[in-house]
Amino acid sequence: MIKTGVIGTGGISGMHLDFMRSQEDVEIAGLCDIKPEALKHRQDEFGGKGFDHFLKLLDGVDLDAVWLCTPPDVREEMLVECGKRKIPVFCEKPVEHSKEKAKRIAAQLKELDAKVQIGYVFRALPRVKMLKDLMADDNIYLVQSFYGCTMSIDRKMPAWFFDKDKSGGGLVDQATHNFDLLRYMFGDIAEVSGVASNPRMKKEPEYTIEETIGVAFVFESGMLGTHTHTWVGDAWRNEINFSGEKRHYRVDMWDGKITVHEGSETRIINLKEQGMYTYENELFLGMVRSGDWSGNICSYEDGLRTLGLTLGADESLEGTKVIL
């Protein structure tokens, strides 16, 4: 039986706990959170011993794997302690909010030979593998990424989401998934430049995010790309268009539909996928079972490179081109 622990029992932890509960050889052995009400809520739903400090969890339960779902800026001690104890960690994205701090963590994890998978969920999706297969005989020179939501219209999220210093805003909290996917599919990006505006509500002390954003990329290969982002859109949308010599491809990152245009012909592929978080969890748990980490789709160091791109794009919103 594989004994698992979860540090940080907020919203995203439920997705991972649902997966653990579905596995016959997994026991949810321990949960940890500094907020008693959040901890009790997850215990009532999924069981497991409860702890108010991560060291109490690591000392109190003999764990085979840990899911780390805390905010990005409070992970260093947990990652290092798990590394010292040789406990594999699934760590939610992004790796950090500070690039310098993430570099320090990466160095410590490398020295410990720690086993960490970063939760960039798009990498593991069947639709992404299918896209890569469909594009294998094509030359892609231009990509257009779009993420839209209603965050600044309905204001249903906690207030800290609208404080950029705490949430990171649209790029650091959300677009980082799209940036990571572009890196995964087409390689690293050499430079970024961006613009942003607040057409609906101007910035003020408790509302410091950008509402609409546009970012342009130059890939190391010479390929070009753009990402546009809005918190004042009509609905939650995320799609990416790829333009090649032979075909044009469009993928809806929420429902998995792929549309391929080739000349006058249009092909629509509706993949029947499981829940989005299933695939990254299957990969992580498979490595825990086998001990073979050669199939790790996103190491901490790789996640650090995505953080560098994300922070560079965010920095470019101040009106300067950023060389990565």
Secondary structure, 3 states (H helix, E strand, C coil): CEEEEEECCCCCHHHHHHHHHCCCCEEEEEEECCCHHHHHHHHHHHCCEEECCHHHHHHHCCCCEEEECCCHHHCHHHHHHHHHCCCCEEEECCCCCCHHHHHHHHHHHHHHCCCEEEECHHHHCHHHHHHHHHCCCCCEEEEEEEEECCHHHHCCCCHHHHCHHHHCHHHHHHHHHHHHHHHHHHCCEEEEEEEEECCCCCCECCECCCCEEEEEEEECCCCEEEEEEECCCCCCEEEEEEEECCCEEEEECCCCEEEEEECCEEEEEECCCCCCCHHHHHHHHHHHHHCCCCCCCCCHHHHHHHHHHHHHHHHHCCCCCEEC
